[in-house]
Structure formats: structure tokens, C-alpha cells
Amino acid sequence: MIHVTPNHPLLALFVLWVVLAALGGCTTPAEDTPRQPPFGTTPDLTDPRFGVFVPERVDAVLGERLVIPVELAGDFRPDDVGLVRLDDGRRLATTLVWLRPRPARADRTWLSSAGRVEAVEPDDPEAGVGAGRWIIVLDPPIDAVGQGFWLAGRRVPVNWLPDPREIAGRVPSEAWSSPLPAGVRRSGSLQRFLDPLRAAPERRWRARLVAGELMPDPQRPIVETDGTLRRVDLDGADAPVFESEILDAVARFTEARLLVGLARLYEADSELNLAVRRSLSAVVDFGDGAIAPVWSTDRDATARLLDDLTDQTLAVRERARRAALWLAAQPEGVAWVLSDAGRRSIRGEPLTTVGLLNATWEPLLASLEPWSGASNLDLQPVPPLSVIAADVISRPSGASRAAVVATLGERDFQLLASGADGAAEPPGLRVSELFLDLTLDELLAQRRTPLRRDGTSALLYLDHRDMWVLYIECRTDGRTPGDADSLTISFGAVGSDSEAEVVASADGIVGLRDGSIAGSLTSPLEAEVGRYEGGWALRLTVPERFIEESRTLRFGMQRTDDRGVRSAWPRAMLPWQRTAPLAAVDLATWKD
């Protein structure tokens, strides 16, 4: 037996336990009333991370506002971030902003999203919600060089970079000038791709480099007596500015880092500097006045290049080595099928047209051959920054499938041309989907995107009159189709007597254009258009003259809906292409 005295600690614990048990037994908790957090929104204590996290290295460019990307983890509240403090204890005015992507347009663009964002204040209900990221913007005093920052209890090491205006006195302006000829830089075809980039703070540098506008910021900092900076425009040549000072600071800061990095690379190896600028600003002539960017779409790799060029800890040779490695990984070019059966050989065989794109500044040798290897075309050079189209018999006699091997430089591309040998069999040749216009990402990755939301499908069949009929349905996802929703169906081999286009729209207009894009619309055609809830349809009797003597029908189609979104079959088209690619269908295979 244990004897417990009043002063014994065990007795005190026992009495406390009895009292708590009695109180618990006399109260009945309301189980249907949820427990309210005492401070409104509380941190997620199950998240292993909590607080403000920053990149391993933060760059600061003298004379420019500092932009620090941050992550608020574990439901860390924006108003708890506080001010930034220097190593010497001084506190700096800090602006925390949520950068939110602006809604994209309905139609796609060659460069996909241009990276346009808007600055959202932390107290906005949308701040921190959905896609976006937090940044901190501050203006360090001039005597902060060499110090680190303290943010939410953590020290942030800083990679201090010189003022680009000072570097400009040591290197010539060609260190960051555009390598493109003036005529190319000023072309309207190119400007339509650069304008959206100019409106994107983190990608404006690319547009300015390509256009020859990249240069040290004309705004010069004036040091006040307390060490803070005031900026004035001394030479009257303002860089493009944004509606928000924060977005303008992001654009200037990114461009300042690039200016420093390119200048240092020029000091290390001027030829390598030129090669890097050429790759960063490569634009290709696609023919017929179409000039478009063809540069790497790997933004992470481009960001690593900029990090390496501005890394103070790297030796000059190591910085150049990393730039050379990045350069070696850039795309030299690409080959893809432009049209499965756009032309025909002397013997009437379908010729597949292949596009060969050279994204380098030197000629590349190219060759085409069928997958079977039955024949081989002579090597032909593809000029620098250009595209050529070449024809090849993709399925020679005896071959099991229509496929092509395209060699461009040191790389081989294996291309299927399934639309070169289609066959019509009961109940008909089905087309289940059309493909959206190609983006640069898709062209380089050899993929395409079907139009899924507002689908288009077709059926080619032989009716009771022994007439070939093409029936096409254009769905609109439940909404009423607009009059501008249209179809263009291309028939006949390019340059042949049967070449023609049939144009139809949801408002019931159907017309025939002989000779493809040349010539005017004429009628009549045996065709009808019908609207229904959620779409419209076209029923077209194919004129006999569109069918070749070998009983081959070549056709392709493109649809532009009332939102301006274009899709095509049998191939996705480049955004500036005007005529649809063609497939060849053998009608002689039809047997009832």
C-alpha cells in the first residue's frame, strides 16, 4: 500500500484527475456544432512545410528593383510575411503581389501562352488562388551590396550583379544586339508574334532582343542622402512600360539580368555570345511571306542558361562551357508531313509532301525515302532559317504501309502517311476528328491536338444512286451555331484539272471555287445545309469530275467555327496555311 500525504505530488495529480472527470461527466458536448478556429483561417498543421520559401539563389541587379519569387507554404498568411531586413538590421519597404495569368483567348497561338499576367493585391480574395505565384518587390539602398536579406525568420543569400549601364562602358553594344537582318526584324509577319511578348513582363526580353531593342534601361538611379534610389529618365528613350509598376519592375529586372549575362559571355567568348543570341532569336521563313519564331520552347532550360550566365561563383570558362552545352541541346530543325497525298506521280501514285525546317544559321543536308527503302532521293540542302517542301512516294508497290524516313542534318524522322492509302468500304469512310492548328511546341514535339470540345465528324459513302456523298456534322457544344461557322473542302491533286474547293457555312451558303484559292465562288452544287440544336450539317454529292480515272478521290477539309478556332483533316495545319492537306481514298475498294 502506498501512503499519500497532502503534500505528495501524486495526490495533487489524483485530485486534479477526479475534478476533470467530474466536470466531463456533467457536461454534454454538442456534437453537431463544429469547433470554430479561434483566429479564423488557421495554418494546416499537417503540412510538413510552413512558412515563406525562396529560391536557393536570389539575384539583385544594382540600380534595379529586386524581384524575389516566394512560396507561402502550409497556409502561411500573406500579411504575416512582414518586411525584409538587411544583415545590418535595416528594414526595407516590401511589396508582396500575386501574379495571376490573364485569361487566354479562345483561339490558340503559335507561341501558345505569351505569359501575360496581372498583379493582384494580397487582400484580394483571388490572391493565392489557382494558377499564379507570389513575388516580393523591393528597392534596396545602394550600400546594401554584399549583404543578405532576412525574410520571415530566414536568411536569403543574394547574388549581387553590376549595373548594366556600367557594363555598357566595357563591352560593345553588339553583345546584346539582334542578329537578324533589319528587313526581317521590321516585317509585319514577325511583329504579330512579338507584340504579345511585349505585353508579357517575363518574356518581353525576347521580343526586344529579336527586334534589336534590348539595351540598358534609360532610367538612371539617383542616390538620395539616405541611400535610397530615385529613378529619372536622362535620355528620353523610355522602354515600353506596363500599366502596373510591379509588372514594369519584373520586366526591367529580367532584362537587366540578361544584359549582364550576355555581356559577361561576350567578354568570355564573343563567337559563343553570337551563337547564343542567334538561337534565342531564331525566326524561320516558311514561304509566302510567313516568318515565325522557331526557338526552344523549354523555358526551364532557358531560365537555367540565364542563371548560369549570371552566377558569380562560376569561373569564366565554366560559364562558357555551360552556355555551349545549352546551345548543343537546341533544336536544329524538324520534318513533318504537310500533306499525305497532295500530288501524284507520273504513274498516278500518291506523293506525300514533307516539310523540312532548318532552324540553324547554316545549311542542313536533307533526304527523303520510303520506309521500305525502295528508293532514295538525292541529298538536298535546306537553307538557313528556312522551310522547303519535298515530295516522296510514301508507299511504293509492295510496301506494307505508307511511311517516310526524313533525314535532316544528323537526325532522322520517321513519319507515317496514313492518309496516302485510304480505302472506302461499307458503310463508309469515317472521319472522327479534326485537328487544331499546330503550335510551335507541337511541331517540335511531333504531336497534334484534336478538336474535342466542338467536334466535327464526316462520312464518305456511296448512296442508292451510286453517287458518292460526303456528309459532315459540325457540333457546337450545345449552343446555337453562328453564321460565321464555315467549312472549306479541298478536292483534287494540286495543279490538276480536278483541283477545287467547296465552301459552306452554317447560314446555308454553299459555293464552288475552281482552281483552289484562285478564282471566285460559283454554283450550283448538289448540296444542302441543315441546322439542328447544337450544330449544323452539310450533305454534299461529290461531282464526278473530282474523282480521278483510277477511282481515287483526294480531299481534305478545314473548319473555322464562329469563335475563329480552326481545325483540319487529315493533318493539323500551320496557322498561316491557307489550303487544307489532302488524303487519297481508293473508291474502287467499295463492294456491297
C-alpha positions as CSV (number, residue, x, y, z in Angstrom):
1,M,0.0,0.0,0.0
2,I,1.2,3.5,-0.9
3,H,0.7,6.2,1.7
4,V,0.0,9.6,0.2
5,T,0.4,12.7,2.3
6,P,-1.4,16.0,1.4
7,N,1.9,17.4,0.2
8,H,2.6,14.4,-2.0
9,P,2.7,15.3,-5.8
10,L,0.8,12.1,-6.7
11,L,-2.1,13.3,-4.5
12,A,-2.4,16.6,-6.3
13,L,-2.4,14.8,-9.7
14,F,-5.1,12.4,-8.5
15,V,-7.4,15.2,-7.2
16,L,-7.0,17.1,-10.5
17,W,-7.9,14.0,-12.4
18,V,-11.1,13.4,-10.3
19,V,-12.2,17.0,-10.7
20,L,-11.7,16.9,-14.5
21,A,-13.6,13.6,-14.7
22,A,-16.5,15.0,-12.7
23,L,-16.7,18.1,-14.9
24,G,-16.6,16.0,-18.0
25,G,-19.3,13.7,-16.7
26,C,-21.6,16.7,-16.0
27,T,-21.4,18.3,-19.5
28,T,-22.7,17.0,-22.8
29,P,-20.8,18.4,-25.8
30,A,-22.9,19.5,-28.8
31,E,-21.6,17.1,-31.4
32,D,-23.5,18.8,-34.2
33,T,-21.8,22.2,-33.6
34,P,-18.4,22.3,-35.3
35,R,-15.4,23.7,-33.4
36,Q,-14.6,27.2,-34.6
37,P,-10.9,28.1,-35.0
38,P,-10.0,30.9,-32.7
39,F,-8.3,33.1,-35.3
40,G,-10.4,32.5,-38.4
41,T,-8.2,30.8,-41.0
42,T,-5.6,28.6,-39.2
43,P,-2.4,27.0,-40.7
44,D,-2.5,23.5,-42.0
45,L,-0.5,21.8,-39.2
46,T,-0.4,18.5,-41.2
47,D,1.7,20.2,-44.0
48,P,5.4,19.3,-43.3
49,R,6.4,22.7,-44.6
50,F,5.2,26.0,-43.2
51,G,6.5,29.5,-43.9
52,V,8.0,31.6,-46.7
53,F,10.3,29.8,-49.1
54,V,12.5,31.4,-51.7
55,P,14.8,30.1,-54.4
56,E,18.3,28.9,-53.4
57,R,19.8,31.9,-55.1
58,V,18.3,35.4,-55.4
59,D,19.8,37.9,-57.9
60,A,20.0,41.6,-57.3
61,V,21.0,44.0,-60.1
62,L,22.4,47.3,-59.0
63,G,20.2,50.1,-60.0
64,E,17.1,47.9,-60.5
65,R,14.2,46.9,-58.2
66,L,14.7,43.5,-56.8
67,V,12.1,40.8,-57.6
68,I,12.1,37.7,-55.4
69,P,9.7,34.8,-56.2
70,V,8.4,33.3,-53.0
71,E,6.2,30.4,-51.9
72,L,3.8,30.6,-49.0
73,A,3.6,27.0,-47.8
74,G,1.3,25.5,-45.2
75,D,-1.4,28.2,-45.5
76,F,1.1,30.8,-44.4
77,R,-0.8,34.1,-44.4
78,P,0.3,36.9,-46.7
79,D,0.0,39.5,-44.0
80,D,2.5,37.6,-41.9
81,V,5.3,37.9,-44.4
82,G,6.4,41.2,-43.0
83,L,9.3,43.4,-44.1
84,V,12.6,42.4,-45.5
85,R,15.6,43.1,-43.2
86,L,19.2,43.5,-44.2
87,D,22.1,41.8,-42.5
88,D,22.9,45.2,-40.8
89,G,19.4,45.2,-39.3
90,R,17.8,47.9,-41.5
91,R,14.2,47.1,-42.6
92,L,13.2,47.7,-46.3
93,A,9.8,48.6,-47.6
94,T,8.4,45.4,-49.2
95,T,5.6,44.9,-51.7
96,L,4.0,41.4,-51.9
97,V,2.0,40.7,-55.0
98,W,0.2,37.7,-56.5
99,L,0.9,37.4,-60.3
100,R,-2.1,35.8,-61.9
101,P,-2.2,34.7,-65.6
102,R,-4.6,36.6,-67.7
103,P,-7.3,34.5,-69.3
104,A,-6.2,33.3,-72.7
105,R,-8.1,33.9,-75.9
106,A,-10.4,31.2,-77.3
107,D,-8.1,30.6,-80.2
108,R,-4.6,29.2,-79.9
109,T,-1.4,30.9,-81.0
110,W,1.8,29.7,-82.5
111,L,3.8,30.6,-79.3
112,S,0.9,29.3,-77.1
113,S,0.5,31.4,-74.0
114,A,2.5,34.6,-74.2
115,G,2.8,34.8,-70.4
116,R,0.6,37.8,-69.8
117,V,-0.1,38.3,-66.1
118,E,-1.8,40.8,-63.8
119,A,-0.7,42.0,-60.4
120,V,-3.2,41.1,-57.6
121,E,-3.0,42.7,-54.2
122,P,-2.7,40.3,-51.2
123,D,-6.0,41.3,-49.7
124,D,-7.9,40.4,-52.9
125,P,-10.0,37.3,-52.4
126,E,-8.4,35.8,-55.6
127,A,-4.8,36.3,-54.4
128,G,-3.2,32.9,-53.9
129,V,-6.0,31.0,-55.6
130,G,-5.5,28.9,-58.7
131,A,-2.6,29.4,-61.1
132,G,-0.1,32.1,-60.3
133,R,2.7,32.8,-57.9
134,W,3.8,35.2,-55.2
135,I,6.6,37.7,-55.7
136,I,8.2,40.3,-53.4
137,V,9.4,43.6,-54.9
138,L,11.7,45.9,-53.0
139,D,14.2,48.7,-53.7
140,P,17.5,48.0,-51.8
141,P,19.7,51.0,-50.9
142,I,22.9,51.4,-52.8
143,D,25.0,50.5,-49.8
144,A,23.3,47.1,-49.4
145,V,25.8,45.5,-51.8
146,G,27.3,42.3,-50.3
147,Q,24.6,41.8,-47.7
148,G,21.9,39.2,-47.5
149,F,18.2,39.5,-46.7
150,W,16.2,38.2,-43.8
151,L,12.6,37.2,-44.7
152,A,10.2,35.7,-42.2
153,G,13.0,34.5,-40.0
154,R,15.1,33.0,-42.8
155,R,18.3,34.5,-44.3
156,V,18.3,34.8,-48.1
157,P,21.8,34.9,-49.7
158,V,22.0,37.4,-52.6
159,N,23.9,37.2,-55.9
160,W,24.8,40.8,-56.5
161,L,25.1,41.8,-60.1
162,P,26.6,45.0,-61.6
163,D,24.6,47.8,-63.1
164,P,24.1,47.0,-66.9
165,R,24.8,50.7,-67.6
166,E,28.3,50.4,-66.2
167,I,29.0,47.2,-68.2
168,A,27.9,49.0,-71.3
169,G,31.1,51.0,-71.0
170,R,33.3,47.9,-71.2
171,V,31.7,45.9,-74.0
172,P,30.3,47.0,-77.4
173,S,26.5,47.1,-77.9
174,E,26.7,44.0,-80.2
175,A,26.9,41.9,-77.0
176,W,23.1,42.1,-76.9
177,S,22.1,43.3,-80.3
178,S,19.8,41.4,-82.6
179,P,21.5,39.0,-85.1
180,L,18.6,39.3,-87.5
181,P,18.7,41.5,-90.6
182,A,16.8,44.7,-90.4
183,G,14.3,43.7,-93.0
184,V,13.3,40.6,-91.1
185,R,13.1,42.5,-87.8
186,R,10.7,45.0,-89.3
187,S,8.4,42.5,-91.1
188,G,4.8,42.7,-90.2
189,S,4.6,38.9,-90.2
190,L,7.2,38.7,-87.4
191,Q,5.7,41.7,-85.4
192,R,2.4,39.9,-84.9
193,F,4.3,37.3,-82.9
194,L,6.4,39.8,-81.0
195,D,3.6,42.1,-79.9
196,P,2.1,39.6,-77.4
197,L,5.5,39.0,-75.9
198,R,6.0,42.7,-75.3
199,A,2.9,42.6,-73.1
200,A,4.3,39.7,-71.0
201,P,6.7,41.1,-68.3
202,E,8.8,37.9,-68.0
203,R,9.1,37.4,-71.8
204,R,9.4,40.9,-73.1
205,W,13.2,40.5,-73.2
206,R,12.7,38.0,-76.1
207,A,10.8,40.5,-78.2
208,R,13.3,43.2,-77.5
209,L,16.2,41.0,-78.3
210,V,14.7,39.9,-81.6
211,A,13.7,43.4,-82.6
212,G,17.1,44.9,-81.7
213,E,15.6,47.0,-78.8
214,L,17.4,45.3,-75.9
215,M,19.7,47.8,-74.3
216,P,20.5,49.2,-70.8
217,D,17.5,50.9,-69.2
218,P,17.4,54.6,-70.0
219,Q,16.2,55.3,-66.4
220,R,19.2,56.0,-64.2
221,P,19.1,55.8,-60.4
222,I,19.9,58.9,-58.4
223,V,21.2,58.1,-54.8
224,E,19.4,60.1,-52.1
225,T,21.1,61.1,-48.9
226,D,19.6,58.1,-47.0
227,G,20.9,55.7,-49.6
228,T,17.6,55.0,-51.3
229,L,17.3,55.3,-55.1
230,R,15.2,57.6,-57.2
231,R,15.0,56.9,-61.0
232,V,14.9,59.6,-63.7
233,D,14.9,59.3,-67.5
234,L,18.0,61.1,-68.6
235,D,18.0,60.4,-72.3
236,G,14.3,60.5,-73.2
237,A,14.2,56.9,-74.6
238,D,11.7,55.2,-72.5
239,A,11.5,51.4,-72.7
240,P,7.9,50.0,-73.1
241,V,6.2,50.2,-69.8
242,F,3.2,48.4,-68.2
243,E,0.1,49.7,-66.6
244,S,1.4,48.4,-63.3
245,E,4.7,49.5,-61.7
246,I,5.1,46.0,-60.4
247,L,4.9,44.4,-63.8
248,D,7.3,47.0,-65.2
249,A,9.7,46.2,-62.4
250,V,9.5,42.5,-63.3
251,A,10.2,43.2,-67.0
252,R,13.1,45.5,-66.3
253,F,14.7,43.2,-63.7
254,T,14.6,40.2,-66.1
255,E,16.1,42.3,-69.0
256,A,18.8,43.6,-66.7
257,R,19.9,40.1,-65.7
258,L,20.0,39.1,-69.4
259,L,22.1,42.2,-70.3
260,V,24.6,41.3,-67.6
261,G,24.7,37.7,-68.6
262,L,25.2,38.4,-72.3
263,A,27.9,41.0,-71.6
264,R,29.8,38.5,-69.5
265,L,29.5,35.8,-72.1
266,Y,30.8,38.3,-74.7
267,E,33.8,39.0,-72.6
268,A,34.5,35.3,-72.3
269,D,33.8,34.3,-75.9
270,S,32.3,36.7,-78.4
271,E,31.6,34.0,-81.0
272,L,29.7,31.9,-78.4
273,N,27.8,35.0,-77.4
274,L,26.7,35.5,-81.1
275,A,25.6,31.8,-81.3
276,V,23.5,32.1,-78.2
277,R,21.8,35.3,-79.4
278,R,21.1,33.6,-82.7
279,S,19.5,30.6,-81.0
280,L,17.4,32.8,-78.7
281,S,16.1,34.9,-81.6
282,A,15.8,32.3,-84.4
283,V,13.0,33.0,-86.8
284,V,12.2,30.9,-89.9
285,D,10.9,31.8,-93.3
286,F,8.1,29.4,-94.1
287,G,7.5,30.9,-97.5
288,D,4.7,33.0,-99.0
289,G,5.7,35.9,-96.7
290,A,5.2,33.9,-93.4
291,I,8.0,34.5,-90.9
292,A,7.6,32.9,-87.5
293,P,9.8,32.2,-84.4
294,V,11.3,28.7,-84.1
295,W,13.2,28.8,-80.9
296,S,13.4,26.3,-78.0
297,T,10.1,26.1,-76.0
298,D,11.9,24.7,-72.9
299,R,11.5,27.7,-70.6
300,D,13.2,25.9,-67.7
301,A,16.3,25.3,-69.8
302,T,16.3,29.0,-70.9
303,A,16.0,30.0,-67.2
304,R,18.9,27.8,-66.3
305,L,21.0,29.4,-69.0
306,L,20.3,32.8,-67.6
307,D,21.1,31.6,-64.1
308,D,24.5,30.2,-65.3
309,L,25.4,33.4,-67.2
310,T,24.8,35.5,-64.1
311,D,26.3,33.1,-61.5
312,Q,29.1,35.0,-59.7
313,T,30.6,31.8,-58.3
314,L,31.3,30.3,-61.8
315,A,34.7,30.8,-63.4
316,V,34.7,32.4,-66.9
317,R,35.5,29.1,-68.7
318,E,32.8,27.2,-66.7
319,R,30.2,29.8,-67.6
320,A,31.1,29.5,-71.3
321,R,31.1,25.7,-71.1
322,R,27.5,25.7,-69.7
323,A,26.4,28.1,-72.4
324,A,27.9,25.8,-75.1
325,L,26.1,22.8,-73.5
326,W,22.8,24.7,-73.7
327,L,23.4,25.6,-77.3
328,A,24.1,22.0,-78.3
329,A,20.7,21.0,-76.9
330,Q,18.7,23.4,-79.0
331,P,16.6,22.1,-81.9
332,E,18.3,22.1,-85.3
333,G,15.1,21.6,-87.2
334,V,12.1,19.3,-87.7
335,A,10.4,17.3,-90.5
336,W,6.7,16.7,-90.7
337,V,4.0,15.7,-93.1
338,L,2.4,18.7,-94.8
339,S,0.0,16.7,-96.9
340,D,-0.4,12.9,-97.2
341,A,-1.4,12.8,-100.8
342,G,-1.3,16.4,-102.2
343,R,0.2,15.4,-105.5
344,R,0.5,12.4,-107.7
345,S,3.4,10.9,-109.6
346,I,3.6,10.3,-113.3
347,R,2.2,6.8,-112.7
348,G,-0.6,8.2,-110.6
349,E,0.8,7.2,-107.2
350,P,0.1,9.5,-104.3
351,L,3.0,11.7,-103.4
352,T,3.4,12.7,-99.8
353,T,4.6,16.2,-99.2
354,V,7.1,16.6,-96.3
355,G,8.1,19.9,-94.7
356,L,11.8,20.2,-93.9
357,L,12.6,23.0,-91.4
358,N,16.1,24.3,-90.7
359,A,16.2,26.3,-87.5
360,T,20.0,26.9,-87.7
361,W,22.1,29.6,-89.2
362,E,23.9,27.1,-91.5
363,P,22.6,24.9,-94.4
364,L,21.5,21.4,-93.4
365,L,21.5,18.4,-95.8
366,A,18.2,16.6,-96.1
367,S,17.0,13.4,-97.8
368,L,13.7,11.5,-98.0
369,E,13.0,7.8,-98.7
370,P,10.0,5.5,-98.2
371,W,10.0,3.3,-95.1
372,S,10.7,0.3,-97.3
373,G,13.9,1.9,-98.6
374,A,12.9,1.1,-102.2
375,S,14.2,4.4,-103.5
376,N,16.3,7.2,-102.2
377,L,16.1,10.9,-103.1
378,D,19.3,12.8,-103.6
379,L,20.6,14.9,-100.7
380,Q,19.4,18.4,-100.9
381,P,20.4,21.4,-98.8
382,V,17.8,23.3,-96.7
383,P,18.9,26.9,-96.5
384,P,19.4,28.5,-93.0
385,L,16.3,29.5,-91.2
386,S,14.1,28.2,-94.0
387,V,11.5,25.6,-94.8
388,I,11.3,23.6,-98.1
389,A,8.6,21.2,-99.2
390,A,9.6,17.9,-100.9
391,D,7.5,15.1,-102.4
392,V,8.1,11.4,-102.0
393,I,6.2,8.2,-102.9
394,S,5.4,7.1,-99.4
395,R,4.0,3.7,-100.3
396,P,5.8,2.2,-103.3
397,S,4.5,-1.0,-104.9
398,G,4.7,-3.9,-102.5
399,A,5.2,-1.8,-99.4
400,S,3.1,-2.7,-96.3
401,R,2.4,0.8,-95.2
402,A,2.8,4.4,-96.2
403,A,5.7,5.8,-94.2
404,V,8.7,8.1,-94.8
405,V,12.1,8.4,-93.3
406,A,13.3,12.0,-93.4
407,T,16.9,12.8,-92.6
408,L,17.7,16.4,-91.6
409,G,21.3,17.1,-90.6
410,E,22.2,14.3,-88.1
411,R,18.6,13.5,-87.1
412,D,16.1,11.0,-88.7
413,F,12.4,11.5,-88.5
414,Q,10.0,8.5,-89.0
415,L,6.8,9.9,-90.5
416,L,3.5,8.0,-91.1
417,A,1.4,9.0,-94.1
418,S,-1.7,7.0,-93.3
419,G,-3.9,9.4,-95.4
420,A,-2.0,8.3,-98.6
421,D,-3.7,5.0,-98.9
422,G,-7.2,5.2,-97.6
423,A,-9.9,2.8,-98.8
424,A,-13.7,3.3,-99.0
425,E,-15.6,0.3,-97.7
426,P,-19.2,-0.1,-96.5
427,P,-20.7,1.6,-94.5
428,G,-18.3,4.4,-95.5
429,L,-15.0,6.1,-94.8
430,R,-15.3,7.8,-91.4
431,V,-13.6,10.9,-90.2
432,S,-13.9,11.1,-86.4
433,E,-12.0,14.2,-85.5
434,L,-10.3,17.3,-86.9
435,F,-7.0,18.7,-85.6
436,L,-6.3,22.2,-84.3
437,D,-3.7,24.4,-85.9
438,L,-0.2,23.5,-84.9
439,T,1.7,25.4,-82.2
440,L,5.5,25.6,-82.1
441,D,5.5,23.2,-79.1
442,E,3.5,20.6,-81.1
443,L,5.6,20.9,-84.2
444,L,8.9,20.4,-82.4
445,A,7.4,17.5,-80.3
446,Q,5.8,15.8,-83.4
447,R,2.3,15.8,-81.9
448,R,-1.1,17.3,-82.7
449,T,-4.2,18.2,-80.8
450,P,-7.7,17.1,-81.9
451,L,-10.6,19.5,-81.5
452,R,-12.5,17.9,-78.7
453,R,-15.0,20.4,-77.3
454,D,-16.8,21.3,-80.5
455,G,-16.3,18.2,-82.6
456,T,-16.5,17.7,-86.3
457,S,-17.0,14.3,-88.0
458,A,-17.7,13.2,-91.5
459,L,-18.7,10.1,-93.5
460,L,-17.9,9.4,-97.2
461,Y,-20.3,6.8,-98.6
462,L,-22.0,5.5,-101.8
463,D,-25.7,6.3,-101.9
464,H,-28.6,4.4,-103.7
465,R,-27.9,6.3,-106.9
466,D,-24.3,5.1,-107.0
467,M,-23.2,8.7,-106.2
468,W,-20.5,9.5,-103.7
469,V,-21.8,11.6,-100.8
470,L,-19.8,13.5,-98.2
471,Y,-21.8,14.1,-95.0
472,I,-20.2,16.4,-92.4
473,E,-21.5,17.3,-88.9
474,C,-20.2,20.4,-87.2
475,R,-21.2,20.4,-83.5
476,T,-21.2,23.5,-81.3
477,D,-21.3,22.1,-77.8
478,G,-25.0,22.7,-77.3
479,R,-25.0,26.4,-78.4
480,T,-26.7,27.8,-81.5
481,P,-24.2,27.8,-84.4
482,G,-23.3,31.3,-85.7
483,D,-23.5,32.2,-89.3
484,A,-19.7,32.6,-89.5
485,D,-19.2,28.9,-88.7
486,S,-17.8,27.6,-92.0
487,L,-16.3,24.6,-93.9
488,T,-13.8,24.5,-96.7
489,I,-13.4,21.2,-98.5
490,S,-10.4,20.8,-100.9
491,F,-10.6,18.3,-103.8
492,G,-8.1,17.1,-106.4
493,A,-4.3,16.9,-106.6
494,V,-2.5,20.2,-106.5
495,G,-2.2,21.7,-110.0
496,S,-4.6,19.1,-111.6
497,D,-7.8,19.8,-113.6
498,S,-9.9,18.4,-110.7
499,E,-8.4,20.9,-108.1
500,A,-11.3,22.8,-106.5
501,E,-12.7,24.0,-103.2
502,V,-16.2,23.8,-101.8
503,V,-17.1,26.4,-99.3
504,A,-20.1,26.1,-97.0
505,S,-21.4,27.9,-93.9
506,A,-24.0,27.5,-91.2
507,D,-26.1,30.2,-92.8
508,G,-26.8,27.9,-95.8
509,I,-24.4,29.3,-98.3
510,V,-22.6,26.7,-100.5
511,G,-20.2,27.6,-103.3
512,L,-17.6,26.1,-105.6
513,R,-14.2,27.7,-106.2
514,D,-12.3,26.2,-109.1
515,G,-8.6,26.1,-109.0
516,S,-8.3,26.1,-105.3
517,I,-7.7,29.6,-103.8
518,A,-7.6,31.3,-107.2
519,G,-10.9,32.0,-108.8
520,S,-14.3,33.0,-107.5
521,L,-17.2,31.1,-105.9
522,T,-19.7,29.6,-108.3
523,S,-22.7,27.4,-108.0
524,P,-24.8,25.3,-108.3
525,L,-23.7,22.2,-106.4
526,E,-25.9,19.3,-105.3
527,A,-25.6,20.1,-101.6
528,E,-27.7,21.1,-98.6
529,V,-27.1,22.6,-95.2
530,G,-29.2,22.0,-92.2
531,R,-29.1,23.4,-88.7
532,Y,-30.1,21.4,-85.6
533,E,-29.9,22.0,-81.9
534,G,-26.2,22.2,-81.0
535,G,-24.7,22.3,-84.5
536,W,-25.2,22.1,-88.3
537,A,-24.5,19.7,-91.1
538,L,-23.6,19.6,-94.8
539,R,-24.6,16.9,-97.2
540,L,-22.6,17.2,-100.5
541,T,-22.8,15.0,-103.6
542,V,-19.2,14.8,-104.9
543,P,-19.1,15.9,-108.5
544,E,-17.8,13.1,-110.8
545,R,-15.1,15.3,-112.2
546,F,-13.4,15.4,-108.7
547,I,-12.8,11.7,-109.0
548,E,-9.7,10.6,-110.9
549,E,-9.7,7.9,-113.6
550,S,-8.0,5.5,-111.1
551,R,-11.2,5.9,-108.9
552,T,-9.1,7.9,-106.4
553,L,-10.7,10.8,-104.6
554,R,-8.3,13.3,-103.0
555,F,-9.8,15.6,-100.4
556,G,-9.2,17.4,-97.2
557,M,-11.2,19.8,-95.1
558,Q,-10.9,22.6,-92.6
559,R,-13.5,24.2,-90.4
560,T,-13.4,27.7,-88.8
561,D,-16.1,28.0,-86.2
562,D,-17.8,31.2,-85.2
563,R,-15.2,31.8,-82.4
564,G,-12.4,31.8,-85.0
565,V,-11.0,28.4,-84.0
566,R,-9.7,26.4,-87.0
567,S,-9.3,22.7,-87.3
568,A,-8.4,20.5,-90.3
569,W,-8.2,16.9,-91.6
570,P,-6.2,14.7,-92.4
571,R,-3.4,16.9,-90.9
572,A,-3.1,19.8,-88.5
573,M,-2.2,23.0,-90.4
574,L,0.3,25.7,-89.7
575,P,-1.6,28.8,-88.5
576,W,-0.8,30.7,-91.8
577,Q,-1.5,27.8,-94.2
578,R,-4.4,28.6,-96.5
579,T,-5.3,25.2,-98.1
580,A,-6.1,22.0,-96.3
581,P,-3.8,18.9,-96.6
582,L,-5.2,16.1,-98.7
583,A,-5.8,12.4,-98.3
584,A,-6.2,9.9,-101.1
585,V,-9.1,7.5,-100.9
586,D,-9.4,4.4,-103.2
587,L,-13.1,4.2,-104.2
588,A,-12.6,1.0,-106.2
589,T,-12.5,-1.0,-102.9
590,W,-16.2,-0.4,-102.3
591,K,-18.2,-3.6,-102.5
592,D,-21.8,-4.0,-101.4
